[in-house]
Amino acid sequence: MLFASLIGTTIEFYDFYIYATAAVLVFPALFFPGSDPMTAMLASFATFSIAFFARPVGAVVFGHFGDRVGRKATLVAALMTMGVSTILIGVLPVYNQVGVLAPMLLALCRFGQGLGLGGEWGGAVLLATENAPPGKKAWYGMFPQLGAPIGFILSTASFIVLGQVLSDSAFMAWGWRIPFIASALLVIVGLWVRLKITETPEFQKTIDSQERVKAPVITLFANHKWALLTGTLAGMATFVLFYLMTVFALGWGTTSMGYSREQFLPIQLLGVCFFGLSIPLAALAADRWGQGRTLLVTSVAIGLFGLALPMLFGGGLGGIVAFFIIGFALMGCTYGPIGAALARPFPTAVRYTGASMTFNLAGILGASLAPFAATWLASKYGLPAVGLYLVAASILTIVALIGMGRIKTEGEA
């Protein structure tokens, strides 16, 4: 069960991150030519944000079937949706071949990516947490979360390798397509694993006792509005931090700061290693001292990191290395417990829909516009404005976490 949840989110996040990397390095030139570099970058970031608005739609659609039909079949369908959309991006024509149809098709495929991921994350977390023994919810819940750094490492490494073995002209002509098409192999492995799993014990009890609801999303908004609101805001700092550390940092570093992708991606990859290492440590802390308390302490630290952001990111090569190590370590500390924390307030009958909706609505608020907004703030007001943006997100998260602590929960570890 744990491997099935991990392999699925690894594939999903690999697919998601290769788009994020290509949105910085490739898509501005190939899908939005004729603009100045900054305008093309912002247009590319706009297509990047589409997936986050698709994710709540995926949460509703896949959440409905996940709470009505079962976790297994829904997770297989979500993985297929994400995988097919990613592979199609790898064979799309570019602007010079079909004109404005190229960015339109890119946006459509990006929507498909978001739709699939919207249904994937909640089911993967439940596959882990609903099989967890008492006192181990956060530990089991961190396994699908590990898919994020693993997927990021795979995606970033693929672009680093291609940059080493291909010329710039070959990479821009056809090499960028390889990571997208190669995801087909990962999807096949993921489907093979997913088709072998069984339903979780908690959902099976819901089936046996006939407690399933006819319209989970209606029940969710009717009876669990406070959990939905606080859970959404509780994920704000997580999403803002991550997409500042990845998409914004890569875009700003390789344009305004003058670094090449060959220089910048390995530094970013080093930081992601600290992301992966801190996830299990944070999960252990959450099981020992509580999910809410661990997330509160981390959110305060994220706010302090926001204040230090301009000094670190603008402080030369040494500062950039420190920026990625500290930032990604904090990312792991918030990302490790967040899965179990967002699933905790909802009863089993609407948990797939509830966990997916909170996570993906948080994605809209925290991530969809983060690269665009941070790039705009940095170009207009400098890096201190980007740091204050992260501080504001951490404050909202702290307030929401305090509100979440007042919710009576089902089956808390």
C-alpha positions in Angstrom: 0.0 0.0 0.0 2.7 2.5 1.0 4.7 1.7 -2.2 1.6 2.1 -4.3 0.9 5.5 -2.8 4.6 6.6 -3.3 5.0 5.4 -6.9 1.8 7.1 -8.0 2.7 10.5 -6.5 6.3 10.2 -7.8 4.9 9.8 -11.3 2.4 12.6 -10.9 4.9 15.0 -9.5 7.5 14.1 -12.1 5.0 14.9 -14.8 4.0 18.2 -13.0 7.6 19.3 -12.5 8.9 18.7 -16.0 6.2 21.1 -17.1 7.3 23.6 -14.5 11.0 23.4 -15.7 10.0 23.6 -19.4 7.8 26.6 -18.6 10.9 28.4 -17.6 13.5 27.0 -20.1 11.6 26.1 -23.2 8.0 27.2 -23.6 8.6 31.0 -23.6 10.7 30.7 -26.8 8.8 27.9 -28.5 5.2 28.7 -27.7 5.3 32.5 -27.1 7.8 33.9 -29.6 7.8 37.5 -30.7 7.6 38.9 -27.1 10.3 40.3 -25.0 11.8 37.6 -22.7 10.0 38.8 -19.5 6.6 39.0 -21.3 7.1 35.5 -22.8 8.1 34.2 -19.4 4.9 35.6 -17.8 2.8 34.2 -20.6 4.4 30.8 -20.0 3.7 31.1 -16.3 0.1 31.8 -17.1 -0.3 28.4 -18.8 1.5 26.9 -15.8 -1.2 28.3 -13.5 -4.0 26.7 -15.5 -3.4 23.3 -13.8 -4.0 24.7 -10.4 -7.5 25.9 -11.4 -8.1 22.4 -12.9 -7.1 20.6 -9.8 -10.3 21.4 -7.7 -12.3 20.2 -10.7 -10.3 16.9 -10.5 -10.8 16.9 -6.8 -14.6 17.0 -7.2 -14.8 14.5 -10.1 -12.3 11.9 -8.8 -13.3 12.6 -5.2 -16.9 11.7 -6.0 -15.9 8.4 -7.4 -13.2 7.9 -4.7 -15.8 8.3 -2.0 -18.6 6.4 -3.9 -16.8 3.6 -5.8 -13.5 3.2 -4.1 -9.9 4.4 -3.7 -8.3 1.9 -6.1 -10.3 2.4 -9.3 -10.2 6.2 -8.9 -6.4 6.3 -8.4 -5.9 4.3 -11.6 -8.1 6.7 -13.5 -6.3 9.8 -12.1 -2.9 8.4 -13.0 -4.1 7.7 -16.6 -5.4 11.2 -17.0 -2.2 12.8 -15.8 0.0 10.4 -17.8 -1.8 10.8 -21.1 -1.8 14.6 -20.8 1.9 14.7 -20.1 2.8 12.4 -23.1 0.7 14.6 -25.4 2.7 17.7 -24.4 5.8 15.9 -25.7 4.4 15.6 -29.2 2.7 19.0 -29.5 3.6 21.3 -32.5 5.1 24.6 -31.6 4.1 28.2 -32.5 6.2 28.3 -35.7 4.4 25.3 -37.0 0.7 26.0 -36.2 0.6 29.5 -34.8 -1.7 30.3 -31.9 -3.1 26.8 -31.9 0.2 25.7 -30.2 -0.3 27.6 -27.0 -4.0 26.7 -27.0 -3.1 22.9 -27.2 -0.4 23.4 -24.5 -3.0 25.0 -22.2 -5.5 22.1 -22.8 -2.8 19.5 -22.0 -1.9 21.5 -18.9 -5.5 21.4 -17.8 -5.5 17.7 -18.2 -2.4 17.5 -16.0 -4.1 19.5 -13.3 -7.3 17.4 -13.5 -5.4 14.2 -13.0 -3.3 15.5 -10.1 -6.4 16.9 -8.5 -7.7 13.4 -8.1 -4.3 11.7 -7.4 -3.0 13.4 -4.3 -6.0 12.9 -2.0 -6.4 9.2 -2.9 -2.7 8.5 -2.4 -2.7 10.1 1.0 -5.8 8.1 2.0 -4.3 4.9 0.7 -1.5 5.5 3.2 -3.3 7.0 6.2 -6.3 4.7 6.2 -3.9 1.8 6.5 -2.0 3.4 9.3 -1.9 1.9 12.8 -2.7 4.1 15.8 -0.1 6.8 16.4 1.4 6.5 12.9 -0.9 8.6 10.8 1.8 11.3 9.9 4.5 8.6 9.3 2.3 6.7 6.9 1.0 9.9 5.4 4.4 11.1 4.5 5.1 8.3 2.0 3.0 9.8 -0.8 4.6 13.2 0.1 8.0 11.7 -0.6 6.9 11.4 -4.2 7.3 15.2 -4.5 11.1 15.3 -4.0 11.7 12.1 -5.8 9.6 13.3 -8.8 11.4 16.6 -8.7 14.9 15.0 -8.6 13.9 12.8 -11.6 12.6 15.7 -13.6 15.4 18.0 -12.8 18.1 15.3 -13.4 16.5 14.6 -16.9 17.0 18.2 -17.9 20.5 18.3 -16.5 21.5 15.2 -18.5 19.9 16.5 -21.7 21.8 19.8 -21.2 25.0 17.9 -21.0 24.6 15.5 -24.0 22.7 17.8 -26.4 23.6 21.2 -27.9 21.4 24.1 -27.1 19.9 24.0 -30.6 19.2 20.2 -30.4 17.7 20.6 -27.0 15.3 23.4 -28.1 14.5 21.6 -31.4 13.5 18.2 -30.0 15.4 17.3 -26.8 13.0 19.0 -24.5 10.3 16.5 -25.6 12.1 13.4 -24.2 11.2 13.9 -20.5 7.5 14.2 -21.4 7.4 11.2 -23.7 9.6 9.1 -21.3 6.9 9.5 -18.6 5.0 6.7 -20.5 7.4 4.2 -18.9 6.7 5.5 -15.4 3.0 5.4 -16.0 3.1 1.8 -17.0 4.9 0.9 -13.8 2.5 2.9 -11.8 -0.6 1.3 -13.3 0.9 -2.2 -12.7 1.3 -1.4 -9.0 -2.0 0.3 -8.6 -4.0 -2.5 -10.2 -2.7 -4.9 -7.5 -3.9 -2.9 -4.5 -7.1 -3.5 -2.5 -9.5 -1.1 -0.8 -8.4 0.5 2.5 -9.9 -1.0 5.7 -11.6 2.3 6.7 -13.3 2.7 3.3 -14.3 -1.0 3.4 -16.1 -0.4 6.7 -18.0 2.5 5.1 -19.1 0.2 2.4 -20.1 -2.6 4.8 -22.1 -0.2 7.0 -23.7 1.5 4.1 -22.4 5.0 5.2 -21.5 6.2 1.7 -23.2 9.5 0.7 -24.8 10.1 -2.7 -23.1 13.4 -3.4 -19.9 13.8 -1.4 -19.1 17.4 -2.6 -22.6 18.6 -1.5 -22.2 17.0 1.9 -18.8 18.5 2.2 -19.9 22.0 1.6 -23.1 21.6 3.7 -21.5 20.0 6.8 -17.7 20.7 6.7 -17.3 24.3 5.5 -15.0 25.3 8.4 -12.7 22.3 7.9 -12.6 23.1 4.2 -11.8 26.8 4.8 -9.1 26.3 7.4 -7.6 23.4 5.6 -7.3 25.5 2.4 -5.6 28.4 4.2 -3.4 26.0 6.2 -1.8 24.9 2.9 -1.0 28.4 1.7 2.6 28.7 3.0 3.4 25.2 1.8 2.5 26.0 -1.8 3.9 29.6 -1.9 7.2 28.4 -0.5 7.5 25.5 -2.9 6.8 27.4 -6.1 9.1 30.3 -5.0 11.8 27.8 -4.5 11.3 26.1 -7.8 9.6 28.0 -10.7 10.3 31.6 -9.6 13.8 30.9 -8.4 14.7 29.1 -11.6 13.1 31.8 -13.8 14.7 34.7 -12.0 18.1 33.1 -11.6 18.4 32.2 -15.3 17.1 35.6 -16.6 17.7 38.6 -14.3 20.6 37.1 -12.4 22.4 35.8 -15.5 23.0 32.1 -14.5 22.7 29.4 -17.1 20.5 26.4 -16.5 23.6 24.2 -16.3 24.8 26.3 -13.3 21.4 26.7 -11.6 19.7 23.3 -11.8 22.4 21.4 -9.8 22.2 23.9 -7.0 18.4 23.5 -7.0 18.8 19.8 -7.0 21.0 19.9 -4.0 18.3 21.7 -2.1 15.7 19.1 -3.1 17.8 16.5 -1.4 17.2 18.4 1.9 13.5 18.5 1.0 13.4 14.7 0.8 15.4 14.2 4.0 13.3 16.6 6.1 9.9 15.0 5.2 10.3 11.8 7.3 11.9 13.8 10.2 8.9 16.1 10.2 6.5 13.1 10.1 8.2 11.6 13.1 7.9 14.9 15.0 4.2 15.2 14.0 3.4 11.8 15.4 5.2 12.6 18.6 4.2 16.2 19.2 1.1 16.6 17.0 0.5 17.5 13.4 -0.8 21.0 14.2 2.1 21.9 16.5 4.7 20.8 14.0 3.1 22.7 11.2 2.7 25.9 13.4 6.4 25.9 14.3 7.4 25.3 10.7 5.1 28.1 9.5 6.7 30.6 11.9 10.1 29.5 10.5 8.9 30.0 7.0 7.9 33.6 7.8 11.4 34.3 9.2 12.9 32.7 6.1 10.8 35.1 4.0 12.4 38.1 5.8 15.8 36.6 5.0 15.0 35.8 1.4 16.5 38.9 -0.3 19.7 38.6 1.7 20.1 34.9 0.8 18.9 34.8 -2.8 20.6 38.0 -3.7 23.8 37.2 -1.8 25.9 35.6 -4.5 26.5 31.9 -5.1 27.0 31.1 -1.4 23.8 32.8 -0.5 21.9 31.0 -3.3 23.1 27.6 -2.0 22.0 28.5 1.6 18.7 29.8 0.2 17.9 26.4 -1.4 19.1 24.3 1.5 17.2 26.2 4.1 14.1 26.8 2.0 13.8 23.2 0.8 14.4 21.9 4.4 11.5 24.0 5.6 9.5 22.8 2.7 10.0 19.2 3.8 9.0 20.1 7.4 5.7 21.5 6.2 5.0 19.0 3.4 5.7 15.9 5.5 2.7 16.3 7.9 0.4 18.3 5.7 -1.2 15.2 4.0 -2.3 13.6 7.3 -3.3 17.0 8.7 -5.6 17.9 5.8 -7.3 14.5 5.7 -7.8 14.3 9.5 -10.8 16.6 9.9 -13.1 14.8 7.5 -15.1 11.6 8.1 -14.4 8.6 5.9 -17.5 9.1 3.7 -16.2 12.4 2.3 -12.5 12.2 3.1 -11.3 11.7 -0.4 -13.2 14.7 -1.6 -12.4 16.8 1.4 -8.7 16.2 1.5 -8.4 16.7 -2.2 -10.4 19.9 -2.2 -8.5 21.5 0.6 -5.1 20.6 -1.0 -6.1 21.8 -4.4 -7.9 25.0 -3.3 -4.7 25.8 -1.4 -2.9 25.2 -4.7 -5.0 27.9 -6.4 -4.4 30.4 -3.6 -0.8 29.6 -2.9 0.8 28.2 -6.0 -1.2 29.1 -9.2 -0.1 32.7 -9.2 3.0 32.5 -7.1 5.6 32.4 -10.0 3.8 35.1 -11.9 3.2 37.3 -8.8 6.7 36.8 -7.4 8.3 37.6 -10.8 6.2 40.7 -11.1 7.0 41.8 -7.5 10.7 41.2 -8.0 10.8 43.2 -11.3 8.8 46.1 -9.8 10.0 46.3 -6.2 12.9 43.9 -5.8 13.5 40.7 -3.9 12.3 42.2 -0.5 8.8 42.3 -1.9 9.0 38.6 -2.7 10.1 37.9 0.9 7.1 39.8 2.3 4.8 37.9 0.0 6.0 34.7 1.7 5.7 36.3 5.1 2.0 37.1 4.4 1.3 33.5 3.3 2.9 32.2 6.5 0.7 34.5 8.6 -2.5 33.2 6.9 -1.3 29.7 7.5 -0.6 30.2 11.2 -4.1 31.7 11.7 -5.7 28.8 9.8 -3.8 26.1 11.7 -5.0 27.6 15.0 -8.6 27.3 13.6 -8.0 23.7 12.5 -7.0 22.8 16.0 -10.6 23.6 17.2 -12.2 21.0 14.9 -13.4 17.8 16.4 -11.8 15.1 14.3 -12.4 11.5 13.4 -9.6 9.0 14.2 -6.9 11.4 15.0 -3.5 9.8 15.8 
